[in-house]
Amino acid sequence: MAIEAGTHAEPDAGDGSGDEKLPLGLTLLAGAVAALVVLPLAWLVVTAAGIDPESALATLLRPRTLQIVVNSVVMVTLVTVISVVIAVPLAYLTTRTDLPFPRFWTVAVSMPLVIPSYIGAFAFVSAFGPNGELQSLLAPVGVESLPSVYGLEGTVLVITLYTYPYVYLSARASLKTMDERLIDAARTLNHSPREAFRRVVLPQVTPAVTAGSLLVALYALSDFGTPAIMRYDVFTRVIFVNRFELDFAALLSLQLVAATLFILAIESRVRGREVQSGGGGRREVRHSLGWVKWLATAACGALVTLALVVPIGILGLWLVRAGPTGDSGRFSIVYVLNSVGVSAAAALVAALASIPVAYLAVRHRGRVAAVFERATYVGYAVPGVVIGLALVFFGARYTPAVYQTLPLLVFAYVVRFLPIAVGSTRASLLGVDPDLQAAARVLGRSATGAFRSVTLPLVAPGILAGAALVFLTTMKELPATLMLRPTGFETLVIRVWRAESAGYVGAAAVPALILVLVSALSMVVLLSQEGGDAVSPGAGETGARSDSQQTGDTADTPPQSGESGP
């Protein structure tokens, strides 16, 4: 009902052909927002275009650059494939078998999404790295060294552990909506169980698994924190390390953006091909595993131990060892206040900026409105390290007054996470009948007055939900914060990063635990927006892409009604 109402056109709306007369003030406002959002990427393209073609070609073809490309492709491929191998059997076990405690395992294997991947990497280095906790335990029995956790293996392990839930949630949702009678029908046609699986089940779940795996690939490609901590050279780490070699960094950034857009294009096409299962009357059957169910239970337990117990245990260990007068005692409430303050500012600006863009897109459908709305998604398509790089050089050269100031940092956050606010605001506007505002106009209200008194109160919950997601996602953002924060401005993520770099793990305990809590709150907001069980990974971070996590966060995906990430 809400969506149907949203499809009505206001009296001044056109037919969607793109030829309608748009309100000047609203169009200029939405256009200004779109122009500001694409500014960093546009500047980066112009900068790369100014490089001598021969020099650019030589840079792109030199062995170091090619090695970065190969490293990135190998890492993304391994993370994606292993995530599918882990997630699809998990989804089948928890939806279609008599696995003991299926609800518990559903929650437990989804929970790694609440741990930012860079905190997971930090914990894994402390647990399994040189002189780590495991080596200390094994030293008395003569084990003097362990296989290195750094490099490709460690990077793939950590990113996989904190992104496979994207595939798991997609596959699980598809399996839960699949009608078992389709399989019965295939069996009555003399198809063997294997043939029925190939002809019926695979076509149903493949689009969902593919969509989830593309989200994993997108996150892995944009993740900065984990490769940096694991010392593995991929696009994001090399761009950050070489951020002062402008030409090299700009060319790498454009390669990274091109790869990201390629994955996004595939993801968009896959979403358009998702198979819809039959609606009501479906019958759900759980197959007996026999004695194998105990092996399956042990496998689920091992996965949860590795992804959840190890990092949470390491953080707790740091906290206990540091004690109130040790490293953790150096924690200051100022870090929290700084994080909250800058995140609140980003959430407020993003919420305000989302209103004209979303309103124009919903009430005045056409080419111009669509272009402006799509332009705000640039922040989603561009990894945070690229946005940070562009704003570093743009700010230093053309706006030195705001370089390394809080306004520029807030602007970077808004560029990065505005799609979250636009998606949420747009969804709310679609649920409001435009005839209500038209009635207010008939009663003598101005366009602005009618919006303020009628529409705004109705869409306020959606705007606030989007702002809350922007706030929580910003709290975890890492690369842009590292590159653009004012000197001496310490936030929670900066505190974690500095502690990891200096080896003072105790100092990272409290801020890391707070960031895990913030990630958990992000999940709660998403669950409340999506109606609980029907969580769509595509509506999650992932941007947060999130967070995300590339942010160390992530990453995050084009938000349907909101976005965030591990």
Long-range contacts (C-beta under 8 A, 24 or more apart in sequence): 2-430, 2-431, 3-430, 3-431, 5-430, 5-431, 5-432, 5-433, 5-434, 6-362, 6-429, 6-430, 6-431, 6-432, 6-433, 6-434, 7-430, 8-433, 8-434, 8-435, 9-363, 9-365, 9-434, 10-363, 10-364, 10-434, 10-437, 10-438, 11-438, 11-441, 12-364, 13-363, 13-364, 13-365, 13-434, 14-364, 14-365, 14-366, 16-365, 16-366, 17-366, 18-366, 18-367, 18-368, 19-366, 20-364, 20-366, 22-360, 22-364, 22-366, 22-368, 22-369, 23-364, 23-447, 26-356, 26-359, 26-360, 26-364, 27-360, 27-368, 29-356, 30-356, 30-357, 30-359, 30-360, 30-369, 30-372, 31-372, 33-353, 33-356, 33-357, 33-372, 33-376, 33-418, 34-357, 34-371, 34-372, 34-373, 34-375, 34-376, 35-375, 36-411, 36-415, 37-375, 37-376, 37-378, 37-379, 37-414, 37-415, 37-418, 38-375, 38-378, 39-394, 40-382, 40-386, 40-387, 40-390, 40-391, 40-394, 40-412, 40-415, 41-257, 41-378, 41-382, 41-386, 41-387, 41-390, 43-390, 43-393, 43-394, 44-250, 44-253, 44-254, 44-257, 44-386, 44-389, 44-390, 45-254, 47-246, 47-250, 47-393, 48-247, 48-250, 48-251, 48-253, 48-254, 51-247, 51-250, 51-251, 55-247, 56-247, 56-251, 59-247, 59-248, 59-251, 60-251, 60-255, 65-251, 65-252, 67-233, 68-233, 68-234, 68-235, 68-238, 68-252, 69-255, 71-152, 71-232, 71-233, 71-234, 72-221, 72-234, 72-235, 72-256, 72-259, 74-152, 75-152, 75-155, 75-156, 75-159, 75-220, 75-227, 75-232, 75-234, 76-217, 76-220, 76-221, 78-152, 78-156, 78-160, 79-156, 79-159, 79-160, 79-163, 79-216, 79-217, 79-220, 80-213, 80-214, 80-216, 80-217, 80-220, 82-156, 82-160, 82-164, 83-160, 83-163, 83-164, 83-166, 83-167, 83-212, 83-213, 83-216, 84-167, 84-209, 84-213, 86-160, 86-164, 86-167, 86-168, 86-303, 87-164, 87-165, 87-166, 87-167, 87-168, 87-171, 87-209, 87-212, 88-167, 88-168, 88-171, 88-205, 88-209, 90-168, 90-172, 90-300, 90-303, 91-167, 91-168, 91-171, 91-172, 91-174, 91-175, 92-171, 92-175, 93-289, 93-296, 93-300, 94-172, 95-172, 95-175, 95-176, 96-175, 96-285, 96-286, 96-287, 97-286, 97-287, 97-288, 97-289, 97-293, 97-296, 98-286, 98-287, 98-288, 98-289, 98-293, 99-289, 99-293, 99-296, 99-297, 99-300, 100-293, 100-297, 105-297, 105-300, 105-304, 106-172, 108-300, 108-304, 108-308, 109-165, 109-168, 109-300, 109-303, 109-304, 110-165, 110-168, 110-169, 111-304, 111-307, 111-308, 112-161, 112-162, 112-164, 112-165, 112-307, 112-308, 112-566, 113-162, 113-165, 113-166, 113-519, 113-523, 113-540, 113-541, 113-565, 113-566, 114-516, 114-519, 114-520, 114-522, 114-523, 114-566, 115-162, 115-307, 115-308, 115-311, 115-312, 115-516, 115-519, 115-566, 116-162, 116-225, 116-476, 116-515, 116-516, 116-519, 116-547, 116-548, 116-549, 116-551, 116-552, 116-553, 116-554, 116-566, 117-158, 117-159, 117-162, 117-163, 117-223, 117-225, 117-226, 117-547, 117-549, 117-550, 117-552, 117-554, 117-566, 118-224, 118-225, 118-226, 118-228, 118-229, 118-478, 118-496, 118-497, 118-549, 118-551, 118-552, 118-553, 119-311, 119-315, 119-496, 119-512, 119-515, 119-516, 119-552, 120-158, 120-161, 120-162, 120-226, 120-307, 120-311, 121-154, 121-155, 121-158, 121-225, 121-226, 121-229, 121-230, 122-229, 122-496, 122-500, 122-505, 122-508, 122-512, 123-310, 123-311, 123-314, 123-315, 124-149, 124-154, 124-157, 124-158, 124-310, 124-311, 125-149, 125-150, 125-154, 125-229, 125-230, 125-500, 126-314, 126-318, 126-505, 127-310, 127-314, 133-314, 133-317, 149-230, 150-230, 150-231, 150-232, 151-230, 151-231, 151-232, 152-232, 154-230, 154-232, 155-226, 155-227, 155-230, 155-232, 155-234, 158-226, 158-230, 159-219, 159-220, 159-223, 159-226, 161-306, 161-307, 162-307, 162-549, 162-566, 163-215, 163-216, 163-219, 163-220, 163-549, 163-566, 164-216, 165-537, 165-566, 166-212, 166-213, 166-215, 166-216, 166-219, 166-537, 166-540, 167-209, 167-212, 167-213, 167-215, 167-216, 167-537, 168-212, 169-212, 169-535, 169-536, 169-537, 170-208, 170-209, 170-211, 170-212, 170-215, 170-536, 170-537, 170-538, 171-205, 171-208, 171-209, 171-212, 173-208, 173-534, 173-535, 173-536, 174-204, 174-205, 174-207, 174-208, 174-209, 174-277, 175-204, 175-205, 176-284, 177-277, 177-282, 178-204, 178-205, 178-277, 178-282, 179-277, 179-278, 179-281, 179-282, 179-283, 180-282, 180-283, 180-284, 180-285, 181-281, 181-282, 181-283, 182-278, 203-275, 204-275, 204-277, 207-270, 207-271, 207-273, 207-274, 207-275, 208-274, 210-270, 211-267, 211-270, 211-271, 211-274, 211-537, 211-538, 212-537, 214-263, 214-266, 214-267, 214-270, 215-267, 215-537, 215-538, 215-542, 215-557, 217-263, 218-260, 218-263, 218-264, 218-267, 218-542, 218-545, 218-555, 218-557, 219-542, 219-545, 219-546, 219-548, 219-549, 219-550, 219-554, 219-555, 219-556, 219-565, 219-566, 221-256, 221-259, 221-260, 221-263, 221-383, 222-256, 222-260, 222-383, 222-384, 222-385, 222-545, 222-550, 222-554, 222-555, 223-549, 223-550, 223-552, 223-554, 223-555, 224-383, 224-384, 224-385, 224-478, 224-479, 224-550, 224-551, 224-552, 225-478, 225-479, 225-497, 225-549, 225-550, 225-551, 225-552, 225-553, 226-552, 228-552, 229-500, 235-259, 235-383, 236-383, 236-385, 236-479, 236-550, 239-385, 239-386, 239-389, 240-385, 240-389, 240-479, 240-482, 240-483, 243-388, 243-389, 243-392, 243-483, 246-393, 249-389, 250-389, 253-385, 253-386, 253-389, 253-390, 256-383, 256-386, 257-381, 257-382, 257-383, 257-386, 260-381, 260-382, 260-383, 261-381, 264-381, 264-558, 267-557, 271-538, 312-516, 315-509, 315-512, 315-513, 315-516, 316-509, 318-505, 318-506, 318-508, 318-509, 319-506, 319-509, 319-510, 319-513, 321-506, 322-506, 322-507, 322-509, 326-506, 327-499, 327-504, 327-505, 327-506, 327-507, 327-509, 328-506, 328-507, 328-509, 328-510, 330-507, 331-495, 331-507, 331-510, 331-511, 332-490, 334-490, 335-490, 335-491, 335-492, 335-494, 335-495, 335-511, 336-492, 336-514, 338-489, 338-490, 338-491, 339-475, 339-491, 339-492, 339-493, 340-475, 342-406, 342-409, 342-410, 342-413, 342-474, 342-491, 343-413, 343-470, 343-471, 343-472, 343-474, 343-475, 344-471, 345-406, 345-410, 346-410, 346-413, 346-414, 346-417, 346-470, 346-471, 346-474, 347-421, 347-467, 347-468, 347-470, 347-471, 347-474, 348-467, 349-410, 349-414, 350-413, 350-414, 350-417, 350-418, 350-420, 350-421, 350-466, 350-467, 350-470, 351-421, 351-425, 351-463, 351-464, 351-466, 351-467, 351-470, 353-414, 353-418, 353-421, 354-418, 354-421, 354-422, 354-424, 354-425, 354-426, 354-463, 354-466, 355-425, 355-463, 357-422, 358-422, 358-425, 358-426, 358-429, 359-425, 359-429, 359-451, 361-426, 362-426, 362-429, 362-430, 363-429, 363-434, 373-422, 373-426, 376-418, 376-419, 376-422, 377-419, 377-422, 377-558, 378-415, 379-414, 379-415, 379-416, 379-417, 379-418, 379-419, 380-419, 380-543, 380-545, 380-556, 380-557, 380-558, 380-559, 380-563, 383-479, 383-550, 383-555, 384-416, 384-477, 384-478, 384-479, 384-480, 384-550, 384-551, 384-553, 384-554, 385-479, 385-480, 385-483, 385-550, 387-412, 387-415, 387-416, 387-480, 388-412, 388-479, 388-480, 388-482, 388-483, 388-484, 389-483, 391-480, 391-483, 391-484, 392-483, 392-484, 395-484, 404-484, 404-485, 404-486, 404-487, 405-486, 406-486, 406-489, 408-484, 409-480, 409-481, 409-484, 409-485, 409-486, 409-489, 412-480, 412-484, 413-470, 413-474, 413-477, 413-480, 416-477, 416-480, 416-543, 417-469, 417-470, 417-473, 417-474, 417-477, 417-543, 417-544, 417-563, 418-470, 419-543, 419-558, 419-559, 419-563, 420-466, 420-469, 420-470, 420-473, 420-543, 420-544, 420-559, 420-562, 420-563, 420-564, 421-463, 421-466, 421-467, 421-469, 421-470, 422-466, 422-559, 423-466, 423-558, 423-559, 423-560, 423-561, 423-562, 423-563, 424-462, 424-463, 424-465, 424-466, 424-469, 424-529, 424-559, 424-561, 424-562, 425-459, 425-462, 425-463, 425-466, 427-462, 427-560, 427-561, 428-458, 428-459, 428-461, 428-462, 428-463, 429-455, 429-459, 429-462, 431-458, 431-459, 431-462, 432-458, 432-459, 462-561, 465-525, 465-528, 465-529, 465-562, 466-562, 468-525, 469-522, 469-525, 469-526, 469-562, 469-563, 469-564, 472-518, 472-519, 472-521, 472-522, 472-525, 472-564, 473-522, 473-541, 473-543, 473-544, 473-546, 473-547, 473-548, 473-551, 473-553, 473-556, 473-563, 473-564, 473-565, 475-515, 475-518, 476-515, 476-518, 476-519, 476-546, 476-547, 476-548, 476-549, 476-551, 476-552, 476-553, 477-547, 477-551, 477-553, 478-550, 478-551, 478-552, 478-553, 479-550, 479-551, 479-552, 480-551, 493-551, 493-552, 519-547, 519-566, 522-564, 523-564, 525-562, 525-564, 526-562, 526-564, 529-561, 529-562, 530-561, 536-560, 539-563, 540-564, 540-565, 541-565, 541-566, 542-566
